[in-house]
Amino acid sequence: MTDEERYAALDELGAKRDAALIEATRQSTLKEINEQNAKAQADAQAAAELAAMKAVATAAREAKTVDYGDPKAARQFDAMYAVIKVDPDNAGKTPTEMVQAAHNAVPALRGIAKAPAKPAEPARRATREVPTTLAGLPNAGQPIVQDELVAQFNALGGDTRKQERFMAGLTANQVDKLVRWADS
């Protein structure tokens, strides 16, 4: 092997060594980044769980249902939360939903009955805007429909002789019309 061949082989080995070192460094860096991201995600999850637990504990204390200052109540909550958290059906739930589910189970474990639910109010019909009408006003009276025949009869006044002579000159239909008008 000549010196040039030997230097070329050494250069090739050096390049392979450098590539392997770079790849190892890249793998190590990616592993660290993934571990940091997983830790950050776990920390965020824990912070969300803690915030939800504090909110539920405060609400329970104010409602005087469960005092999580009691170690037994706290252990019961922790046990229920652990069961809910590992259940695959709850994988899509938020920490707040899982904490609330665990809290809802604790009163049952402690024998505390929930307040009876209020009966649902019957559905009300939707009110609608109704335009103002004349329906509530009293009638103004019967409409007066007068034609010429009735007007002539009324013009005679109360004189019965004139009225009789007037009616004598009318046809039977006209007399019936006057009688119907007088009856209304």
C-alpha positions as CSV (number, residue, x, y, z in Angstrom):
1,M,0.0,0.0,0.0
2,T,1.4,3.3,-0.9
3,D,1.4,6.4,1.2
4,E,-1.4,8.0,-0.8
5,E,-3.6,4.9,-0.5
6,R,-2.9,4.8,3.2
7,Y,-3.8,8.5,3.6
8,A,-7.0,8.0,1.5
9,A,-8.0,5.0,3.7
10,L,-7.3,7.1,6.9
11,D,-9.4,10.0,5.5
12,E,-12.2,7.6,4.7
13,L,-12.1,6.1,8.2
14,G,-12.0,9.6,9.7
15,A,-15.0,10.7,7.7
16,K,-16.9,7.6,8.8
17,R,-15.9,8.3,12.4
18,D,-17.0,11.9,12.1
19,A,-20.4,10.9,10.6
20,A,-20.9,8.3,13.4
21,L,-20.0,10.9,16.0
22,I,-22.4,13.5,14.5
23,E,-25.2,10.8,14.3
24,A,-24.6,9.8,18.0
25,T,-24.7,13.5,19.0
26,R,-27.9,14.0,17.1
27,Q,-29.5,11.0,18.6
28,S,-28.4,12.1,22.1
29,T,-29.8,15.6,21.5
30,L,-33.1,14.3,20.2
31,K,-33.4,12.0,23.2
32,E,-32.8,15.0,25.6
33,I,-35.4,17.1,23.7
34,N,-38.0,14.3,23.9
35,E,-37.3,13.8,27.6
36,Q,-37.7,17.6,28.2
37,N,-40.9,17.8,26.2
38,A,-42.3,14.7,28.1
39,K,-41.4,16.3,31.4
40,A,-42.9,19.6,30.4
41,Q,-46.1,17.9,29.3
42,A,-46.2,15.9,32.5
43,D,-45.7,19.1,34.5
44,A,-48.5,20.9,32.6
45,Q,-50.8,17.9,33.2
46,A,-49.9,17.8,36.9
47,A,-50.5,21.6,37.2
48,A,-53.9,21.2,35.5
49,E,-54.8,18.4,37.8
50,L,-53.8,20.3,40.8
51,A,-55.8,23.4,39.8
52,A,-58.8,21.2,39.1
53,M,-58.4,19.5,42.5
54,K,-58.1,22.8,44.3
55,A,-61.2,24.1,42.6
56,V,-63.2,21.0,43.4
57,A,-62.0,21.0,47.0
58,T,-63.0,24.6,47.5
59,A,-66.4,24.1,45.9
60,A,-67.0,21.0,48.1
61,R,-66.0,22.9,51.2
62,E,-68.3,25.8,50.4
63,A,-71.1,23.5,49.6
64,K,-70.4,21.6,52.8
65,T,-70.5,18.2,51.1
66,V,-67.0,16.8,51.5
67,D,-64.1,18.1,53.5
68,Y,-60.9,17.0,51.8
69,G,-59.0,18.2,54.8
70,D,-60.1,14.9,56.3
71,P,-57.4,12.3,55.5
72,K,-59.9,9.6,54.9
73,A,-61.8,11.7,52.3
74,A,-58.6,12.7,50.7
75,R,-57.5,9.0,50.4
76,Q,-60.9,8.1,49.0
77,F,-60.6,10.8,46.4
78,D,-57.1,9.8,45.5
79,A,-58.2,6.2,45.0
80,M,-61.2,7.1,42.9
81,Y,-59.0,9.5,40.8
82,A,-56.4,6.8,40.2
83,V,-59.1,4.4,39.0
84,I,-60.6,7.0,36.7
85,K,-57.2,8.1,35.4
86,V,-56.1,4.6,34.3
87,D,-59.5,3.7,32.7
88,P,-59.0,3.7,28.9
89,D,-62.5,5.1,28.5
90,N,-61.4,8.3,30.1
91,A,-58.3,8.9,27.9
92,G,-60.0,11.8,26.1
93,K,-61.2,13.5,29.2
94,T,-59.6,16.7,30.5
95,P,-58.1,16.7,34.0
96,T,-61.0,18.8,35.2
97,E,-63.5,16.2,34.0
98,M,-61.7,13.4,35.6
99,V,-61.3,15.3,38.9
100,Q,-65.0,16.1,38.9
101,A,-65.9,12.4,38.2
102,A,-63.7,11.3,41.1
103,H,-65.3,14.0,43.4
104,N,-68.8,12.8,42.4
105,A,-67.9,9.3,43.6
106,V,-66.6,10.3,47.0
107,P,-69.9,11.3,48.6
108,A,-71.3,7.9,47.6
109,L,-68.4,6.2,49.2
110,R,-68.9,8.3,52.4
111,G,-72.7,7.6,52.4
112,I,-73.6,11.2,51.8
113,A,-76.7,11.5,49.7
114,K,-77.0,14.2,47.1
115,A,-79.8,16.6,47.4
116,P,-82.8,15.5,45.4
117,A,-82.9,17.0,42.0
118,K,-85.5,19.7,41.5
119,P,-88.3,18.5,39.2
120,A,-88.0,19.9,35.8
121,E,-90.3,22.8,35.0
122,P,-92.8,22.0,32.2
123,A,-91.7,23.5,29.0
124,R,-93.3,26.8,28.4
125,R,-94.7,27.8,25.1
126,A,-92.8,30.5,23.4
127,T,-94.5,33.8,23.7
128,R,-95.0,35.7,20.5
129,E,-95.7,39.2,19.7
130,V,-99.3,39.7,18.8
131,P,-100.4,42.9,17.1
132,T,-102.9,45.1,18.8
133,T,-106.4,44.3,17.7
134,L,-109.9,45.6,18.2
135,A,-111.0,42.4,19.8
136,G,-111.2,43.8,23.3
137,L,-113.2,46.9,22.4
138,P,-117.0,46.9,22.8
139,N,-119.1,46.9,19.7
140,A,-120.1,50.3,18.4
141,G,-123.6,49.0,17.7
142,Q,-125.3,47.4,14.8
143,P,-124.3,48.9,11.5
144,I,-127.1,50.9,10.0
145,V,-127.7,49.9,6.5
146,Q,-130.3,52.0,5.0
147,D,-131.4,52.1,1.5
148,E,-133.7,54.5,-0.2
149,L,-136.9,52.6,0.9
150,V,-136.0,52.7,4.6
151,A,-134.9,56.4,4.3
152,Q,-138.3,57.3,2.8
153,F,-140.2,55.4,5.6
154,N,-138.1,57.1,8.3
155,A,-138.8,60.5,6.7
156,L,-142.5,60.0,7.5
157,G,-141.8,60.3,11.2
158,G,-144.2,58.8,13.6
159,D,-147.4,59.6,11.6
160,T,-149.1,56.2,11.3
161,R,-151.6,57.2,8.6
162,K,-148.8,58.4,6.3
163,Q,-146.9,55.2,7.1
164,E,-149.9,53.0,6.2
165,R,-150.5,54.9,2.9
166,F,-146.8,54.6,2.1
167,M,-146.8,50.8,2.8
168,A,-150.0,50.4,0.7
169,G,-148.2,51.5,-2.4
170,L,-145.3,49.0,-1.9
171,T,-144.9,45.5,-3.3
172,A,-144.9,42.5,-0.9
173,N,-141.1,42.2,-1.1
174,Q,-140.6,45.8,-0.1
175,V,-143.1,45.4,2.8
176,D,-141.1,42.3,4.0
177,K,-137.9,44.3,3.7
178,L,-139.3,47.0,5.9
179,V,-140.6,44.5,8.5
180,R,-137.2,42.7,8.7
181,W,-135.5,46.1,9.1
182,A,-137.9,47.0,11.9
183,D,-137.4,43.7,13.7
184,S,-133.6,44.1,13.8
